[in-house]
């Protein structure tokens, strides 16, 4: 048994100036020791892969698939810094308003057609098109113009300075799609894929398995090592663990906290625990009662015993969080004050808000991943002494996505760590965020984030982000009770399986099988 932990300090992002530097090649940064070619890697997961559309996918099992199928201009490395991907290098102007990316020569899509600057332009134009669902739009909407200077050179002109553009172009939903695919029926992107990534799509069965095969024309010479990858769905978590421990599965994409120690102690298993800013959040619609009153939101925040949640839900494999979406790993994170568990104080605050007899309300949680329902059930018990009579409804993940997510009044969310503060806030909290689901829509907050984006001076950015975080803490648009460590495991013979703290980048081209 081998257990790795990446130190929190090693995960801190580079400052804005770092983003202006050309990235290192992944093949150099993640070189494997004496890898062998061949074999099919079997990866288990517990959540259905609902779409292959890289522009708007959001599921925890969808990201590893699109990471293998598609490439971006840049890509985030295990150190949370931008690395070369389709662009072998880039340059930024001193005022951070113009960026030029230089593509590798000879890149082709899986169907054999060339990947050129025109495809890059078409992809970013699609991302910026308000008529197309695109998760990366809110972190790239500072782009004013994208030009193909020549077949291997792309120039970005920005509306305002933004030194972190090479980080934003690495957004997991900003992988390059062919101009031809974007010109056709967009629904085809849900079930087909024609990327430039290390693997090609062979079989897509969203309820059972996605099979990928080696891209013989991948732009990094000699990679990938594997002949193929099977992403296998196990809705039953016990069956998933059993298949992994028996050797029928090589990699367990996500290990549940309750199983981690048992799996880590098994012979031949490499278990990885990676501190991260991944969080569960309690979504409260603020255009409806009772959460239109900040006192109610504050009362609920005081009704959460966060340390106990870490112990009973995370099995100690995480940290308490205090309603700041920005975890301590970020360079501009403030020292967030602790929110003590205080049901008596919460009950008093509820009465001040006009609810002396408490509040009865339904909290909805998806059954995947299991942590959503676990936190919801724990909250029900913790908040009862404060006057919150919470009915927890757990439902299948597909039903939750169709009927509750982005629509419901009171439900459990779950998000991976983002690359920057800007990406974090524009994912959820700004008025035009990609997944804005609280109706908080605070104009002062929007201005702070916009001003921070346009500021190159790190000291000034720090001040602006500090004010934004404080406003978030004052208003409590979300309750964020815990930060969750990333837990994954690989079996004997599966070499160089790696996940970044952002948990959307997997470097499967470097994985190889060391089996007889």
C-alpha positions as CSV (number, residue, x, y, z in Angstrom):
1,X,0.0,0.0,0.0
2,X,1.2,3.5,-0.9
3,X,-0.6,6.6,0.0
4,X,0.4,10.0,-1.4
5,X,-0.5,13.4,-0.2
6,X,0.3,16.5,-2.2
7,X,1.1,19.4,0.2
8,X,-1.3,22.3,0.2
9,X,1.6,24.7,-0.3
10,X,2.6,23.0,-3.5
11,X,-0.9,23.7,-4.9
12,X,-0.8,27.5,-4.6
13,X,-1.5,29.1,-7.9
14,X,1.1,31.3,-9.6
15,X,0.6,35.1,-9.5
16,X,-0.8,36.8,-12.6
17,X,2.7,37.4,-14.0
18,X,3.2,33.6,-14.1
19,X,0.3,33.2,-16.5
20,X,2.2,35.3,-19.1
21,X,5.1,32.8,-19.3
22,X,5.1,30.0,-21.9
23,X,4.0,26.7,-20.4
24,X,6.0,23.6,-20.0
25,X,5.1,20.6,-22.1
26,X,3.1,17.9,-20.3
27,X,5.3,15.2,-21.8
28,X,8.3,16.8,-20.0
29,X,6.6,17.6,-16.7
30,X,4.9,14.2,-16.3
31,X,7.4,11.8,-17.8
32,X,6.9,8.2,-16.7
33,X,9.6,5.8,-15.7
34,X,10.2,3.1,-18.4
35,X,6.6,2.9,-19.6
36,X,5.3,0.0,-21.6
37,X,2.9,0.3,-24.4
38,X,-0.4,-1.5,-24.8
39,X,-3.3,-2.8,-22.8
40,X,-6.7,-1.4,-21.8
41,X,-7.2,0.5,-18.6
42,X,-10.5,0.0,-16.8
43,X,-11.7,2.9,-14.8
44,X,-14.8,2.7,-12.5
45,X,-17.1,5.6,-11.7
46,X,-20.6,5.9,-10.1
47,X,-22.2,8.8,-12.0
48,X,-23.8,8.5,-15.5
49,X,-22.0,10.3,-18.3
50,X,-25.0,12.3,-19.5
51,X,-23.2,14.2,-22.4
52,X,-19.9,14.3,-24.3
53,X,-20.5,18.0,-25.2
54,X,-17.3,19.5,-23.9
55,X,-18.8,23.0,-24.1
56,X,-21.3,22.4,-21.3
57,X,-20.7,19.1,-19.6
58,X,-20.5,19.3,-15.8
59,X,-20.6,15.8,-14.4
60,X,-17.8,14.3,-12.3
61,X,-17.5,11.3,-14.7
62,X,-17.8,13.5,-17.8
63,X,-14.7,15.6,-17.2
64,X,-12.2,12.7,-17.4
65,X,-13.8,11.5,-20.7
66,X,-13.6,14.9,-22.4
67,X,-10.1,15.4,-20.9
68,X,-9.1,12.2,-22.9
69,X,-11.0,13.1,-26.0
70,X,-10.2,16.8,-26.4
71,X,-7.3,19.2,-26.0
72,X,-7.3,22.9,-25.2
73,X,-5.0,25.7,-26.1
74,X,-3.5,25.3,-22.7
75,X,-4.0,22.8,-19.8
76,X,-3.7,23.0,-16.1
77,X,-0.9,21.0,-14.6
78,X,-0.7,19.1,-11.3
79,X,0.8,22.3,-9.8
80,X,-2.2,24.3,-10.9
81,X,-0.2,26.3,-13.5
82,X,-1.0,26.6,-17.2
83,X,0.9,24.2,-19.4
84,X,1.3,23.8,-23.1
85,X,-1.3,21.7,-24.9
86,X,-2.3,22.6,-28.5
87,X,-0.5,25.8,-28.1
88,X,3.3,25.1,-27.7
89,X,3.9,28.6,-26.4
90,X,2.2,32.0,-25.9
91,X,3.0,35.7,-25.4
92,X,1.2,38.4,-23.6
93,X,1.5,42.2,-24.0
94,X,2.8,44.3,-21.1
95,X,-0.7,45.7,-20.5
96,X,-2.2,42.1,-20.6
97,X,-4.8,43.1,-23.2
98,X,-3.3,41.1,-26.1
99,X,-2.2,37.5,-26.2
100,X,-0.8,35.5,-29.1
101,X,-0.9,31.7,-29.0
102,X,1.3,29.6,-31.3
103,X,-0.1,26.2,-32.2
104,X,1.9,23.0,-32.7
105,X,2.3,22.1,-36.3
106,X,0.7,19.1,-37.9
107,X,-2.2,18.6,-35.4
108,X,-5.1,16.6,-36.7
109,X,-8.5,15.8,-35.3
110,X,-9.5,12.2,-34.8
111,X,-11.1,12.1,-38.2
112,X,-7.8,13.0,-39.8
113,X,-8.7,16.6,-40.7
114,X,-6.2,19.4,-39.7
115,X,-6.7,21.4,-36.5
116,X,-5.8,25.0,-37.3
117,X,-6.3,28.4,-35.9
118,X,-9.7,28.6,-37.6
119,X,-11.0,25.8,-35.3
120,X,-9.6,27.7,-32.3
121,X,-11.4,30.8,-33.4
122,X,-14.7,28.9,-34.1
123,X,-14.5,27.3,-30.6
124,X,-14.1,30.5,-28.7
125,X,-16.7,32.3,-30.8
126,X,-19.1,29.5,-29.9
127,X,-18.2,29.8,-26.2
128,X,-18.9,33.6,-26.3
129,X,-22.2,33.1,-28.3
130,X,-25.0,33.7,-25.8
131,X,-27.3,31.4,-27.8
132,X,-25.0,28.4,-27.1
133,X,-24.8,26.8,-23.7
134,X,-21.2,27.2,-22.7
135,X,-19.8,26.8,-19.2
136,X,-16.6,28.7,-19.9
137,X,-18.3,31.8,-21.1
138,X,-18.2,33.7,-17.8
139,X,-14.4,33.2,-17.4
140,X,-13.7,34.3,-21.0
141,X,-16.2,37.1,-21.6
142,X,-13.4,39.7,-21.4
143,X,-12.4,38.6,-24.9
144,X,-13.2,41.3,-27.5
145,X,-11.8,39.7,-30.7
146,X,-10.2,36.4,-31.7
147,X,-8.2,36.3,-35.0
148,X,-6.5,33.6,-37.0
149,X,-3.2,35.4,-37.9
150,X,-2.1,32.3,-39.9
151,X,-3.0,28.6,-39.7
152,X,-0.9,28.1,-36.5
153,X,-1.2,31.5,-34.8
154,X,-4.2,32.9,-32.9
155,X,-4.4,36.4,-31.5
156,X,-6.8,37.4,-28.6
157,X,-7.7,41.0,-28.0
158,X,-9.3,41.7,-24.7
159,X,-11.8,44.4,-23.6
160,X,-9.9,44.9,-20.3
161,X,-6.5,43.7,-19.1
162,X,-6.5,40.1,-17.8
163,X,-3.2,38.5,-17.0
164,X,-4.7,35.1,-16.3
165,X,-6.0,34.5,-19.8
166,X,-3.7,31.5,-20.3
167,X,-5.3,30.0,-17.2
168,X,-8.8,30.7,-18.5
169,X,-8.1,29.2,-21.9
170,X,-7.2,26.0,-19.9
171,X,-10.8,25.8,-18.7
172,X,-12.1,22.2,-18.8
173,X,-15.0,23.4,-21.0
174,X,-12.9,25.3,-23.4
175,X,-11.3,22.4,-25.3
176,X,-11.0,22.9,-29.0
177,X,-13.9,21.6,-31.2
178,X,-13.6,21.5,-34.9
179,X,-15.2,24.3,-36.9
180,X,-17.1,21.6,-38.9
181,X,-18.7,20.1,-35.8
182,X,-19.7,23.5,-34.5
183,X,-21.3,24.3,-37.9
184,X,-23.5,21.1,-37.8
185,X,-26.3,20.1,-35.4
186,X,-25.1,20.9,-31.9
187,X,-27.0,17.9,-30.4
188,X,-24.5,15.6,-32.1
189,X,-21.8,16.8,-29.7
190,X,-23.8,15.1,-26.9
191,X,-23.1,11.6,-28.3
192,X,-20.1,12.0,-30.7
193,X,-16.6,13.4,-30.3
194,X,-14.0,14.5,-32.8
195,X,-11.2,16.0,-30.8
196,X,-7.5,16.1,-30.8
197,X,-7.0,14.3,-27.4
198,X,-4.9,11.2,-26.8
199,X,-7.9,8.9,-27.1
200,X,-10.8,8.5,-29.6
201,X,-14.4,7.5,-29.0
202,X,-15.3,4.0,-29.9
203,X,-18.4,3.3,-27.8
204,X,-20.8,5.6,-25.9
205,X,-23.3,4.0,-23.6
206,X,-24.2,6.6,-21.0
207,X,-25.8,4.0,-18.7
208,X,-23.1,1.4,-18.8
209,X,-19.7,2.2,-20.4
210,X,-17.7,4.6,-22.6
211,X,-14.9,3.0,-24.5
212,X,-12.0,5.0,-25.8
213,X,-9.1,3.8,-28.1
214,X,-5.7,5.1,-28.7
215,X,-5.2,8.1,-31.0
216,X,-2.3,7.1,-33.2
217,X,-2.0,10.7,-34.4
218,X,-1.7,12.3,-31.0
219,X,0.6,15.3,-31.1
220,X,2.9,14.2,-28.3
221,X,5.2,11.6,-29.9
222,X,5.0,8.1,-28.4
223,X,1.8,8.8,-26.4
224,X,-0.6,7.6,-25.2
225,X,0.9,4.3,-24.0
226,X,-2.5,2.5,-23.6
227,X,-4.4,0.9,-26.4
228,X,-7.6,1.9,-24.8
229,X,-9.6,3.0,-21.8
230,X,-13.0,1.7,-20.6
231,X,-14.9,4.0,-18.3
232,X,-17.3,1.7,-16.5
233,X,-20.4,2.8,-14.6
234,X,-21.1,1.2,-11.2
235,X,-24.3,2.7,-9.7
236,X,-23.9,0.4,-6.7
237,X,-21.0,1.7,-4.7
238,X,-20.4,-1.6,-2.9
239,X,-20.1,-3.4,-6.2
240,X,-17.7,-0.7,-7.5
241,X,-15.4,-1.2,-4.5
242,X,-15.6,-5.0,-4.8
243,X,-14.7,-5.0,-8.5
244,X,-11.7,-2.7,-7.8
245,X,-10.3,-4.8,-5.0
246,X,-10.8,-8.0,-7.0
247,X,-8.6,-6.6,-9.8
248,X,-11.5,-6.5,-12.3
249,X,-11.0,-2.7,-12.4
250,X,-7.7,-0.9,-12.6
251,X,-8.6,2.6,-11.3
252,X,-11.3,3.8,-9.0
253,X,-12.0,7.3,-10.2
254,X,-13.5,8.5,-6.9
255,X,-13.2,6.6,-3.6
256,X,-15.8,7.2,-1.0
257,X,-14.5,8.5,2.3
258,X,-15.9,5.5,4.3
259,X,-14.0,3.1,2.0
260,X,-10.7,5.0,1.7
261,X,-8.7,3.5,4.5
262,X,-9.8,-0.1,3.7
263,X,-8.8,0.4,0.1
264,X,-5.6,2.2,0.9
265,X,-4.6,-0.7,3.2
266,X,-5.2,-3.4,0.5
267,X,-2.2,-5.1,-1.0
268,X,-0.9,-3.5,-4.2
269,X,-3.2,-0.5,-4.1
270,X,-1.9,3.1,-4.6
271,X,-4.3,5.4,-2.8
272,X,-4.1,9.1,-3.3
273,X,-5.4,11.8,-1.0
274,X,-5.1,15.3,-2.4
275,X,-6.2,18.4,-0.4
276,X,-8.5,20.5,-2.6
277,X,-10.9,23.3,-2.7
278,X,-13.8,21.0,-3.7
279,X,-16.9,21.7,-1.7
280,X,-20.5,20.8,-1.0
281,X,-22.7,23.9,-0.9
282,X,-26.3,24.5,0.3
283,X,-28.2,26.5,-2.3
284,X,-30.8,28.9,-1.0
285,X,-32.9,30.9,-3.5
286,X,-32.9,34.5,-2.4
287,X,-35.8,35.7,-4.6
288,X,-38.1,33.6,-2.5
289,X,-39.0,33.4,1.2
290,X,-37.5,32.5,3.6
291,X,-34.0,32.9,2.2
292,X,-34.7,36.5,0.9
293,X,-33.8,37.5,4.5
294,X,-30.1,37.4,5.2
295,X,-30.9,36.7,8.9
296,X,-32.4,33.3,7.9
297,X,-29.3,32.5,5.9
298,X,-27.1,33.4,8.8
299,X,-29.2,31.4,11.2
300,X,-28.8,28.3,9.0
301,X,-25.1,28.9,8.8
302,X,-24.9,29.0,12.6
303,X,-26.8,25.7,12.6
304,X,-24.1,23.6,11.0
305,X,-21.5,21.8,13.1
306,X,-18.7,21.9,10.5
307,X,-16.1,20.0,12.4
308,X,-18.5,17.2,13.1
309,X,-19.4,17.1,9.4
310,X,-15.7,16.6,8.6
311,X,-15.6,13.7,11.1
312,X,-18.8,11.9,10.2
313,X,-19.2,12.6,6.5
314,X,-15.6,13.0,5.3
315,X,-14.1,10.5,7.8
316,X,-11.6,13.3,8.6
317,X,-10.5,13.5,4.9
318,X,-11.1,17.2,4.5
319,X,-11.4,20.5,6.4
320,X,-14.2,22.7,7.8
321,X,-15.1,25.6,5.5
322,X,-16.9,28.8,6.6
323,X,-19.0,29.8,3.6
324,X,-16.2,31.2,1.5
325,X,-16.0,29.6,-1.9
326,X,-12.3,30.4,-2.0
327,X,-10.3,27.8,-0.2
328,X,-6.9,28.6,1.4
329,X,-5.0,27.2,-1.6
330,X,-5.8,30.3,-3.7
331,X,-3.3,33.1,-3.7
332,X,-5.8,35.8,-2.8
333,X,-7.7,33.8,-0.1
334,X,-8.5,35.8,3.0
335,X,-8.3,34.3,6.5
336,X,-12.0,33.3,6.8
337,X,-13.2,33.5,10.4
338,X,-14.7,30.4,12.0
339,X,-18.5,30.1,12.2
340,X,-19.3,28.4,15.5
341,X,-22.1,25.9,15.9
342,X,-24.6,28.0,17.8
343,X,-28.2,26.6,17.6
344,X,-29.4,28.9,20.4
345,X,-28.1,32.0,18.6
346,X,-29.5,30.8,15.4
347,X,-33.0,30.3,17.0
348,X,-32.9,33.9,18.3
349,X,-31.9,35.2,14.8
350,X,-34.8,33.3,13.2
351,X,-37.2,34.9,15.7
352,X,-35.8,38.3,14.8
353,X,-36.4,37.5,11.1
354,X,-40.1,36.8,11.9
355,X,-40.0,33.1,12.4
356,X,-40.4,32.6,16.2
357,X,-41.9,29.2,15.7
358,X,-39.1,28.1,13.3
359,X,-39.2,27.1,9.7
360,X,-40.4,23.9,8.0
361,X,-38.8,23.4,4.6
362,X,-37.7,20.7,2.1
363,X,-34.1,20.2,1.2
364,X,-33.4,18.2,-2.0
365,X,-30.2,16.2,-2.6
366,X,-29.1,14.1,-5.5
367,X,-28.0,10.5,-4.7
368,X,-24.7,11.0,-6.6
369,X,-22.2,11.6,-5.3
370,X,-23.4,10.2,-2.0
371,X,-21.8,13.2,0.0
372,X,-24.8,15.4,-1.0
373,X,-27.4,13.3,0.8
374,X,-25.0,12.6,3.7
375,X,-24.5,16.3,4.4
376,X,-28.2,17.0,3.9
377,X,-29.2,14.3,6.5
378,X,-26.6,15.5,9.0
379,X,-27.8,19.1,8.5
380,X,-31.4,18.0,9.3
381,X,-30.3,16.8,12.7
382,X,-27.9,19.7,13.4
383,X,-30.4,22.4,12.5
384,X,-33.4,21.0,14.4
385,X,-32.5,22.7,17.8
386,X,-32.2,26.0,16.0
387,X,-35.8,25.8,14.7
388,X,-35.2,24.4,11.2
389,X,-37.5,21.5,10.6
390,X,-35.9,20.1,7.4
391,X,-37.4,17.4,5.3
392,X,-34.7,15.8,3.2
393,X,-35.7,14.4,-0.2
394,X,-33.0,12.3,-2.0
395,X,-33.6,11.5,-5.6
396,X,-31.8,9.9,-8.6
397,X,-29.1,12.2,-10.1
398,X,-30.9,12.4,-13.5
399,X,-34.1,13.5,-11.9
400,X,-32.3,16.1,-9.8
401,X,-30.6,17.5,-12.9
402,X,-33.8,17.7,-14.8
403,X,-36.1,19.1,-12.1
404,X,-34.1,20.7,-9.3
405,X,-30.6,21.9,-10.2
406,X,-30.6,25.6,-11.2
407,X,-34.4,25.7,-10.5
408,X,-35.0,24.6,-6.9
409,X,-35.5,26.7,-3.8
410,X,-33.3,24.7,-1.3
411,X,-30.9,22.0,-2.5
412,X,-27.4,20.5,-2.2
413,X,-24.8,21.5,-4.8
414,X,-21.3,20.0,-5.3
415,X,-18.4,21.7,-7.1
416,X,-14.8,21.0,-7.9
417,X,-12.0,23.5,-7.3
418,X,-11.6,26.1,-10.0
419,X,-8.3,27.4,-11.3
420,X,-8.6,31.0,-10.1
421,X,-10.7,33.3,-7.8
422,X,-12.1,34.8,-11.0
423,X,-13.2,31.4,-12.3
424,X,-14.7,30.5,-8.9
425,X,-16.8,33.6,-8.6
426,X,-17.9,33.6,-12.2
427,X,-18.9,30.0,-12.0
428,X,-21.5,30.6,-9.3
429,X,-21.8,34.1,-7.7
430,X,-21.6,36.9,-10.2
431,X,-25.0,38.0,-11.7
432,X,-24.1,36.4,-15.0
433,X,-22.2,33.4,-13.6
434,X,-22.3,30.2,-15.6
435,X,-24.4,28.4,-13.0
436,X,-25.9,31.3,-11.0
437,X,-28.6,29.6,-9.0
438,X,-29.2,31.8,-5.9
439,X,-30.6,35.0,-7.4
440,X,-28.2,36.9,-5.1
441,X,-27.2,39.2,-8.0
442,X,-25.2,41.7,-6.0
443,X,-24.0,44.6,-8.2
444,X,-21.3,45.6,-5.7
445,X,-19.9,42.1,-5.8
446,X,-20.0,42.1,-9.6
447,X,-18.0,45.3,-9.8
448,X,-15.3,44.0,-7.4
449,X,-14.8,40.9,-9.5
450,X,-14.8,42.8,-12.8
451,X,-12.3,45.3,-11.3
452,X,-10.1,42.5,-10.0
453,X,-10.1,40.9,-13.4
454,X,-9.0,44.1,-15.1
455,X,-6.2,44.7,-12.6
456,X,-2.7,43.5,-13.3
457,X,-1.1,44.8,-10.0
458,X,-1.2,41.8,-7.6
459,X,-1.5,44.0,-4.5
460,X,-4.5,45.8,-5.9
461,X,-6.1,42.5,-7.0
462,X,-5.5,41.1,-3.5
463,X,-7.4,44.1,-2.0
464,X,-10.3,43.7,-4.5
465,X,-10.7,40.0,-3.9
466,X,-10.5,40.5,-0.2
467,X,-13.4,42.9,-0.4
468,X,-15.4,40.5,-2.6
469,X,-14.8,37.6,-0.2
470,X,-15.9,39.8,2.8
471,X,-19.1,40.8,1.0
472,X,-19.8,37.1,0.3
473,X,-19.3,36.3,4.0
474,X,-21.5,39.3,5.1
475,X,-24.3,38.3,2.8
476,X,-24.1,34.4,2.9
477,X,-25.3,33.7,-0.6
478,X,-24.3,30.0,-0.1
479,X,-23.5,27.9,2.9
480,X,-20.2,26.1,2.2
481,X,-19.6,23.8,5.3
482,X,-16.6,21.7,4.2
483,X,-13.7,21.3,1.8
484,X,-13.3,17.8,0.6
485,X,-10.0,16.0,-0.1
486,X,-9.8,14.3,-3.5
487,X,-9.6,10.5,-3.1
488,X,-8.7,8.2,-5.9
489,X,-6.9,4.8,-6.2
490,X,-5.2,2.7,-8.7
491,X,-4.5,-1.0,-8.6
492,X,-1.3,-3.1,-9.0
493,X,0.1,-2.6,-12.5
494,X,-1.7,0.7,-13.3
495,X,1.2,3.2,-13.3
496,X,1.3,7.0,-13.2
497,X,-2.4,7.5,-12.6
498,X,-2.6,11.2,-11.6
499,X,-5.4,13.7,-10.7
500,X,-4.8,17.4,-10.3
501,X,-6.2,19.3,-7.3
502,X,-8.7,20.8,-9.8
503,X,-10.0,17.2,-10.4
504,X,-10.8,17.9,-14.1
505,X,-7.4,17.0,-15.5
506,X,-6.2,13.4,-15.5
507,X,-3.2,13.1,-17.9
508,X,-4.3,9.6,-19.1
509,X,-1.8,9.8,-21.9
510,X,0.9,9.1,-19.3
511,X,-0.7,6.1,-17.7
512,X,0.6,2.6,-18.6
513,X,0.0,-0.9,-17.5
514,X,2.8,-2.9,-15.9
515,X,1.2,-6.3,-16.0
516,X,2.5,-9.7,-17.1
